């Protein structure tokens, strides 16, 4: 059974940083592209970032160099470093095995407020 468990979300002030983690199990993590998606209150799922099995990275335009995706295949863990957080980044963040977020974890809440 595929399991994705996110952690690391918190309430932070604008400009601060967070590191999200996602522990994966139930499939060969090292063989898959992995994704971060998010859902802001009242909005649909939005793709944030992706990383290939070999470490090639992709980001949505709104990231603007603030976020960094990485992975540890030996630990089957996906990461998302969030820097320069803005109130507009407030959302539930999910790791997913597909870009649409169809197969995703339960999410971790990031709230950015002063």
C-alpha positions in Angstrom: 0.0 0.0 0.0 1.4 3.4 -1.0 1.8 5.7 2.0 2.9 9.3 2.0 3.2 11.1 5.3 4.0 14.8 5.4 5.3 16.8 8.3 6.9 20.1 9.2 4.1 22.6 8.7 3.6 25.4 11.2 2.4 28.9 11.8 5.2 31.4 10.8 5.6 35.1 10.2 6.2 36.5 6.7 9.8 36.2 5.6 10.4 33.1 7.7 11.4 29.6 6.6 10.1 26.0 7.0 11.3 22.6 5.9 8.6 20.1 4.9 9.3 16.4 4.9 7.4 13.5 3.3 8.1 9.9 4.3 7.2 7.5 1.5 6.5 3.7 1.7 4.8 1.0 -0.2 6.5 1.6 -3.5 10.0 1.9 -5.0 10.5 5.6 -4.1 13.8 5.9 -6.1 12.1 5.1 -9.3 9.4 7.8 -9.4 9.2 11.5 -10.0 7.8 13.1 -6.8 5.8 16.2 -6.4 4.7 18.9 -4.0 1.2 20.3 -4.4 -0.8 22.7 -2.2 -4.3 23.8 -1.6 -5.1 27.2 -0.2 -8.4 27.8 1.6 -11.3 27.8 -0.9 -9.1 26.9 -3.9 -8.1 23.9 -5.9 -4.9 21.9 -5.8 -1.9 23.8 -7.2 1.3 22.2 -8.4 4.4 23.6 -6.6 7.5 21.6 -7.5 8.7 18.3 -8.9 11.9 16.2 -8.7 13.0 13.3 -10.9 14.5 10.1 -9.6 18.0 11.5 -10.5 17.4 14.9 -8.9 16.3 17.1 -11.8 14.0 19.9 -10.4 11.1 21.8 -11.6 9.2 24.7 -10.0 6.0 26.6 -10.5 6.5 30.2 -11.6 5.2 31.6 -8.4 8.0 30.0 -6.4 10.4 32.7 -7.7 13.5 31.0 -6.3 12.1 30.9 -2.8 11.5 27.1 -2.5 13.9 24.2 -2.9 12.9 20.6 -3.5 15.2 17.6 -2.7 15.0 13.9 -2.0 16.9 11.2 -0.1 16.3 8.0 -2.0 18.0 5.9 0.7 15.5 7.2 3.2 12.6 7.3 0.8 12.0 10.9 1.9 11.0 14.0 0.0 11.7 17.5 1.2 10.6 21.0 0.4 12.5 24.0 1.8 10.3 27.1 2.0 12.1 30.4 2.3 10.8 33.9 2.2 7.3 32.8 3.0 4.4 35.1 2.2 0.8 35.2 3.4 -0.2 33.9 -0.1 1.7 30.7 0.7 -0.8 29.7 3.3 -2.1 26.3 2.3 -2.2 22.6 3.0 1.0 21.2 1.4 0.9 17.6 0.1 3.5 15.4 -1.4 2.3 13.3 -4.3 3.3 10.7 -6.7 1.7 12.4 -9.6 1.6 16.1 -10.7 -2.2 16.3 -10.3 -2.0 15.2 -6.7 -4.3 12.3 -7.2 -2.1 10.0 -5.0 -1.1 12.2 -2.1 -0.7 12.2 1.7 -2.8 13.7 4.3 -0.9 17.0 4.1 0.8 19.4 6.5 -0.6 22.9 7.2 1.5 26.0 6.5 0.1 29.3 7.8 1.9 32.5 7.2 0.6 35.4 9.2 2.0 38.3 11.2 
